[in-house]
Amino acid sequence: MPVLYLVFNRPEIVKETFEQIRKAKPCKLFIGADGPRTEEEKNKTEKVREYILKNIDWECEVKTLFRDKNLGCSKAISEAITWFFKEVEYGIIIEDDCLVSQSFFTFCKELLEKYRRDPNIFSISSMKAYGVGCKDSYDFTKILRVWGWATWAEVWERTYDREINIMNESNTDSYMKKVFRNPIERLIFKKRYKGYIKDNSTTWEFPIIFGMARAGKLNISPSVNMVKNIGIKNQSINDRYNKVDESVLSNELKEISFPLKHPRKVKLNKNMCNKILIRDIKRLIKKNILKENFVR
């Protein structure tokens, strides 16, 4: 199973999250690393790269995209994913602050194969969003969380538009009404869109999340939480002020059971989506009360 591991300048976090990748022993490992912003930071970025390369102790194909200059989070990550999907048909994307469970690798391998020719399926998440589960091993939502996720090259190539050109060519309000019939959901996405347009240098994921919503495709959401974000307290670029998110991103890490219990039909679980939406609204309200920026 091909894995793309996205890193930067946090050696202590990498030591923890790379261990899970090392245990999983992917047959193909791609490493994308942005360059340092300062000479002082160069020492940290080099330590991260050296640590990973020294600890690849299993047989696998290794490819690296090590930047000499800093591109910024948005460009570095999106370009690394594009590079990854020029080399593989499908794969898993893990950022350096995402600690994923071992079962996530097997979960993705099985489902990437199972749904590789299903045009309705867009992606696979490791996160049990806001603790909202389902009766089977997974179910289908229209909400993608990118803290450890997987997709197909065709999906990325067809969907990702960093500049969101379609929005530049359209009336934002009328276009949003076409994509999001639910006014609350539309409000949330409009707020995210405005935040992205204001500063898209430190966040990369909005275009792919919006692209999925625009295409009307489905994300596979697991019944248990298979990821824990360990970067919040360590001042990751986007989460250093997201105290409201800490309880969401730092859920208990669990392993999913096999064999998987598959849903009988590929169909949107509206109840699951509504529960997630309600909790997303509460999260937005809390952030507004705290006067913090709304991110993700």
N, C-alpha and C positions, 0 to 999 in steps of 0.2 A: 504494500500500500504506500504510494508516494505521500510524503509529508513535507510541507513548507513551514519552516520555523523562522519567525520574524523577530529579529533582535536589534538592540542598540547599545546602551551604555550601562546596563545594570547586571554586573557579574554575579552578585549574590542571589538575585532572583533567577537568573539563568541556571545556576547550579541546582536549584530546586525544580524548576519546570523541565529542564532538559533531561533530568533523571527519568521522567515518565516516558519520554521519547526513547531514551536509551533502552529502557526495559521492553518497550514495544518492538524494537528492532525493525523499523521500516526498511523495505528493500531499496527504496530510493529516498534520500534525504537532501532537500534543498534548503539552503540557509541564505536568507536575505538580511543584510545588515546596512543600515544607514551610516554615513560617515560622520566624524566628529565635527562639532561646531567650533571648538577651540583646541589649542595644543594641550591644555590641561585635560580636556575630555578624551583626547586621543588615547591616553593610557587606559581608560576604562573600556573604550570600544575594542582596543587590541586584546585586552584581557578576556573579554567576552568571546571573541573569535578564537583565540588560542585555546580557551577552555573547551569549547565545543569540539574543535578538531582533535584535540588530544584525547577526548573521551568517547570518540566513535570507535567502540571496541567490538563491533560486529561487522559481518560482511554486508556491504551495501554500496550502492552507487551514490557518490556525494558530489553535489554541484553547489557552487557558491556565487553569490552576487554581493561582493564586499565593496561598498562605495568609499572612495577616497575623500569626497566632499559631501557635506551635509545637504540633503535634498528636502528635509522636513518630513514629518510623519506621513502626511497625506500622499505626497508624491512617491516617497520611498516605498511605502507599503503597497500602494496600488500598482506601481511599476514592477515590484517584486512578484506580485500575484500574476500579472500579465506574463512575465518571464516564466514563471512556474507552469502556467497553462499552455505555453508554447511547446513545452517539453513533455507534458503528460496529458492523458485523456480525462483524468479525474484525480482528486486528491483532497487531503486534509490541510487546513491552514490553522496554525497555532501561533499566537503572539507570545512574547516572552513572559508576560505576567499571567498567563492562563495555565493553571495547573489542571490537567485533564486526567480522568481516571483511565486505567488500563483497558477497561471494557469499551471505551469510546472508540478505540482503534478498530476493534472487531465489529462493533456496531456500524461504523461507517463503511467498512469493507463490505459487509453483507448488504447494506442498503444502497450503496453506490452501484453495486452490481444488479441488485433487484430492480432498481428504478432507472437504470441508465438510459432506457429507451422510452420512458414515460414522459411525455411532453408537459405533464401537469406539475411534476416535481422540480423544484428549483434548488433546494439546498437541504442540508442536515445540520441540526444544532446539537451541541453538547449540553446546553443549558435548559433546565426545567424552569422556564420563566416565571418569576414571582412565586415559585412553589406550586404552580398550577399543573397538575398531572392529568392522567387519563387511565382508563381501565386496561388498555392494551400496553404493549411495550413502548408504543409511541403513537402519536396521532398527527393530523395535518392542520396546520395553522397558516395564517397569512403574515405571520410575524417572525422575522429572522433576527436572531441574536448572534453576533459574530465573535463571541468569546470562545473560540474553539468550534470550528464549523467545517463543512465539506461541501463541495459541489463539483460540477463537470466543466471542462474547458469551454465547451460550447455555450454554456450558460453565461460564464464570465465574459467571453468574447462578444456575445450578443447583447449583453445588458449593461456592462459597466461603462459609464460616461462621466468622467470626473468633472467635466465642465457643465454637465446637465444641460446640454444644448437645446433639448426639446423644451425646457422651461424658458430659455432665453428667447425662443421663437414663438412662445405662446403667451396668452394672458394667464398669469399664474392663478388667479382666483377661479376663473372658469375651468381651467385645466384640472385644478385640484378637485373641483366639484364632480368632474367626470370620473376621476380615479377613486375618490373617497366619498361614497354616498352618506356615510355616517358623519354628521357634522363635528362630533367630538374628535373622531379619528382624523378628520380633515384639519382641525385646529392644531392637533399635536404635530402633524406632518408639516403644516405651514410654519409652525414655530421652529421645527428642526431645519426646514429649508432655509429660513431667514438666518438662522445661526450658521449654517454651512456657507451661505453666500457671503456673510459678514467676515468669516475667517475659515477658509477651507484648507489652511496650511497644517493644522494640527489634528484634523480628523479626516478619515478616508472613507468611512463606511456608509455615509448617507446615500450616495448614488446607487449602491447595490441594493440597499434596503428599499429605496424608492423605486428602483427598477423592477424589483420583484412585485411590489404593490401595483405598479403601472401595468405589468404584464398579467396580473391576476393569477399568479402561480402559487404553489403551496410549499411550505417549509415543514420538514419533519421535526417535531418536537418530542423529546423523550419523556418517559414517565418518571424518571429519576434524574437528579442533577449530577451531571458528569463533569462539571468544571467548577473551579474556584478561582476567582481573581485575587491574586496576592500582591497586586501592584498599587493598590489605593494608598495604603499607609506608607508606601515607599515612594510616593509622589510621582506617579506616572503622569505623562503630559496632560491627558484629558481627565484624569480622575482625582487629582490632588485635592480638589475642593468638593468632590461629590460625596459628602458625608451621608446624604440621603440614600445613595446607591450602595453604600457599604453592606447593608444587610441583604441586598439583592445579589450582589456580585460575590459575596463571601459565604454562600450557602455551603452546607456540609457536602463534602465530596462523596459520591456513592458509586457503586458498580451496578450495572444493569444485568439482569439475569438472562441466561441463554438456556434453551433456544428462545428466540424472540417470539412474542405473541403478536402477530401482524393484524392490523385492522382489516376487517372484511372488505371494505371498499376504500378507494382513494377518494376521499370526500372531506371538505372543510369541516372541522369540528367547531361549529359556531359558539357553542357553550364555552369551550376552552378559550376561544378568541375573546369573547366578551369578558370573561373573568380577568384575562391578561390586560385588556383595555381599561377596565375599571381600576386595576391596581396601577396601571401606567398613569391614569388621571390623578390618582391620589399622590403618586410620586411627583407629578408636575406641580400640584398644588403646594406640596411641602417645599419644593424648590423655590417656588415663587414667594412663599412666606419667608423663607430664609434669604431671599434676594440673591440666590446663586444662579449662575448661568445654567440653562437647560441644555444638557449634552446627552446624545443617544436617545 
